[in-house]
Amino acid sequence: MALPETIRVKLSTEAAGSISITPVVVEDIPLRDLVGRMLGVTGKDAARVRELLLRGTLVSGGSRFRWAGFDAAAAEIEALLEEFPGPDPSRPFVPARCVRAVLSGPRTRIEITAAAGAKRRFLRRRSLWDALLRAAGEGAIEYVEYSYRERADVYRCRLSARAAGDLRASAALAAFTQLETLLRAGGYDAIELIAEREPGPLGA
C-alpha cells in the first residue's frame, strides 16, 4: 500500500507546566511534514518512524499530533526518508548561515541567536555576533552532526583561553544587560554553531 500524501491530524497545544490544553484543531497536513517533525525524535530510523505512524501520536515541542494510526511498509518509509537531508561532514562552516551559537562549559550554557547577537548598541560599529564568529574562527571548527530537531548542521570548536577572554571583554557589545552579565561571568570553553542549509528541497 502506497503512503498517503496527506494525513488528517488532530492538533492541540499543551502549555508547559500546565494541564491546560488548547482546543483541538483538525488539519490535513502533508505526510512529509509530519515525518519531518518525527525525525527530531527518531532520526532517520525507518523502524521508529513506522512505529510512530502506527501509534498515531506525536509530541513535538508544545504541540501534540494525533491521527488514525496505520501500518506502513518499511520500504515505503525508507524511500521517503531518503528525501530528507542527513549528516555531511564535508560541509564547511559558512558564517552567513549560522543562526544560533551556544557557549558552553562544565556548568555554563549560554544560547545566543544571530538576531540577538547582531543587534548593535548605540554608536557601536561592531556587534557581539561579530565577536562570537571571530572567536570561533580562531579555533578549529569541526562538524558534529545534522540536527533534525534544528533542521540544521551543528559545528563545534574549542575556545582557547585567549578567545574566551576576548569574548568576556566583548560582553559590553551585547545589546541586552542579562546577556552581558552572563558573558562577563565566563565559565565557557567551547562554542556550538548551528547553521541552516542553503534553500533547496527539504534543505538538502
C-alpha positions as CSV (number, residue, x, y, z in Angstrom):
1,M,0.0,0.0,0.0
2,A,1.5,3.4,-1.0
3,L,1.9,6.0,1.6
4,P,-0.8,8.7,1.7
5,E,0.2,12.2,0.6
6,T,-1.7,13.8,3.4
7,I,-2.8,12.8,6.9
8,R,-5.8,14.1,8.8
9,V,-4.4,15.2,12.1
10,K,-5.9,16.5,15.4
11,L,-3.6,19.2,16.7
12,S,-3.6,20.6,20.2
13,T,-1.1,22.7,22.1
14,E,-0.1,21.9,25.7
15,A,1.2,24.8,27.9
16,A,4.4,23.9,29.6
17,G,4.0,23.1,33.2
18,S,0.2,23.2,32.9
19,I,-2.6,20.7,32.4
20,S,-4.5,23.2,30.2
21,I,-4.9,22.2,26.5
22,T,-6.0,24.4,23.7
23,P,-9.0,23.5,21.6
24,V,-8.3,20.7,19.1
25,V,-7.8,21.8,15.5
26,V,-8.3,19.3,12.7
27,E,-5.9,19.7,9.7
28,D,-4.9,17.8,6.6
29,I,-1.1,18.1,6.5
30,P,1.4,16.5,4.1
31,L,2.8,13.2,5.3
32,R,6.3,14.6,4.6
33,D,5.7,17.4,7.0
34,L,4.6,15.1,9.7
35,V,7.5,12.7,9.2
36,G,9.8,15.7,9.2
37,R,8.7,16.5,12.7
38,M,9.2,12.9,13.8
39,L,12.8,13.0,12.7
40,G,13.6,15.3,15.6
41,V,12.6,12.4,17.9
42,T,13.6,9.4,15.8
43,G,16.4,10.5,13.5
44,K,16.4,8.7,10.1
45,D,15.4,5.4,11.7
46,A,12.7,3.8,9.5
47,A,11.6,1.3,12.2
48,R,11.0,4.1,14.7
49,V,9.1,6.2,12.2
50,R,7.0,3.2,11.2
51,E,6.2,2.7,14.9
52,L,5.1,6.3,15.4
53,L,2.9,6.1,12.3
54,L,1.2,3.0,13.6
55,R,0.8,4.5,17.1
56,G,-0.8,7.6,15.7
57,T,0.5,10.2,18.1
58,L,3.5,12.6,18.3
59,V,4.5,15.3,20.7
60,S,6.7,17.9,19.0
61,G,7.7,21.0,21.0
62,G,4.5,22.1,22.8
63,S,2.2,20.5,20.2
64,R,0.5,17.1,20.2
65,F,-0.4,15.5,16.9
66,R,-2.9,12.6,16.7
67,W,-4.2,10.7,13.7
68,A,-5.6,7.3,12.8
69,G,-2.6,5.1,13.0
70,F,-1.7,2.9,10.1
71,D,0.8,0.2,9.2
72,A,3.2,1.5,6.5
73,A,5.6,-0.7,4.5
74,A,9.2,-0.4,5.6
75,A,10.4,0.0,2.0
76,E,8.0,2.9,1.5
77,I,9.2,4.7,4.7
78,E,12.9,4.1,3.7
79,A,12.3,5.6,0.3
80,L,10.6,8.7,1.9
81,L,13.5,9.1,4.4
82,E,15.9,9.2,1.5
83,E,14.4,12.6,0.5
84,F,15.4,14.2,3.8
85,P,18.9,15.7,4.4
86,G,21.4,13.9,6.5
87,P,24.8,14.4,8.1
88,D,27.5,15.7,5.8
89,P,30.9,16.1,7.4
90,S,32.3,17.5,4.1
91,R,30.2,20.7,4.5
92,P,32.3,23.6,5.6
93,F,31.0,26.0,8.2
94,V,29.5,29.1,6.5
95,P,29.2,32.0,9.0
96,A,26.4,33.7,7.0
97,R,24.2,30.6,7.5
98,C,24.8,30.4,11.3
99,V,21.5,31.2,13.1
100,R,22.4,30.3,16.7
101,A,25.5,29.9,18.9
102,V,25.8,28.1,22.2
103,L,28.7,28.9,24.6
104,S,29.2,26.0,26.9
105,G,31.4,24.9,29.8
106,P,31.3,22.5,32.8
107,R,28.5,24.5,34.4
108,T,27.6,27.0,31.8
109,R,25.3,27.2,28.8
110,I,24.6,30.5,27.0
111,E,22.4,30.4,23.9
112,I,22.6,33.4,21.6
113,T,20.6,33.8,18.4
114,A,22.1,35.6,15.4
115,A,19.3,38.2,15.6
116,A,20.1,39.0,19.3
117,G,23.8,38.8,18.8
118,A,23.8,41.1,15.8
119,K,21.9,43.8,17.4
120,R,24.3,46.7,18.0
121,R,24.4,49.1,20.9
122,F,24.2,52.8,20.2
123,L,27.3,54.1,18.5
124,R,29.0,50.7,18.3
125,R,30.4,49.7,15.0
126,R,30.8,46.0,16.0
127,S,28.2,43.6,17.3
128,L,28.5,40.7,19.8
129,W,27.8,38.4,16.9
130,D,30.9,39.7,15.1
131,A,33.0,38.9,18.2
132,L,31.5,35.4,18.5
133,L,32.2,34.5,14.9
134,R,35.7,35.9,15.3
135,A,36.4,33.8,18.4
136,A,35.1,30.7,16.7
137,G,37.3,31.4,13.6
138,E,40.4,31.4,15.7
139,G,39.9,27.7,16.5
140,A,39.3,24.5,14.5
141,I,35.6,24.3,13.7
142,E,34.6,20.7,13.5
143,Y,31.4,19.2,12.0
144,V,29.3,17.4,14.7
145,E,26.0,16.3,13.1
146,Y,22.9,17.2,11.3
147,S,20.2,18.0,13.8
148,Y,16.7,17.0,12.6
149,R,15.2,18.9,15.6
150,E,17.0,22.1,14.5
151,R,16.9,21.3,10.8
152,A,20.4,22.5,10.6
153,D,24.1,21.4,10.7
154,V,25.9,21.6,14.0
155,Y,29.5,22.5,14.3
156,R,31.7,22.9,17.4
157,C,35.1,24.4,18.3
158,R,37.1,24.7,21.5
159,L,37.9,28.2,22.7
160,S,41.4,28.9,23.7
161,A,41.9,30.8,26.9
162,R,42.7,33.9,24.8
163,A,39.5,33.6,22.7
164,A,37.3,33.1,25.8
165,G,39.0,36.1,27.4
166,D,38.3,38.2,24.3
167,L,34.6,37.2,24.5
168,R,34.4,38.3,28.1
169,A,36.0,41.6,27.1
170,S,33.4,41.9,24.3
171,A,30.5,41.5,26.7
172,A,29.8,45.2,26.5
173,L,28.8,44.7,22.9
174,A,25.7,42.7,24.0
175,A,22.6,44.7,23.4
176,F,20.9,43.1,26.4
177,T,22.0,43.5,30.0
178,Q,21.3,40.0,31.1
179,L,23.4,38.6,28.3
180,E,26.2,41.0,29.0
181,T,26.2,39.7,32.7
182,L,26.4,36.1,31.6
183,L,29.2,36.7,29.2
184,R,31.3,38.6,31.8
185,A,30.9,35.7,34.2
186,G,32.7,33.4,31.8
187,G,32.9,29.7,32.5
188,Y,32.7,28.7,28.8
189,D,35.4,26.9,26.9
190,A,33.6,25.8,23.7
191,I,31.1,27.2,21.2
192,E,28.5,25.3,19.3
193,L,27.3,26.8,16.0
194,I,24.0,25.9,14.3
195,A,24.0,26.6,10.6
196,E,20.9,26.3,8.3
197,R,21.5,24.8,4.9
198,E,21.0,26.7,1.7
199,P,17.5,26.8,0.2
200,G,16.6,23.6,-1.6
201,P,14.4,20.5,-1.5
202,L,13.9,19.8,2.2
203,G,17.1,21.7,3.0
204,A,19.2,19.2,1.2
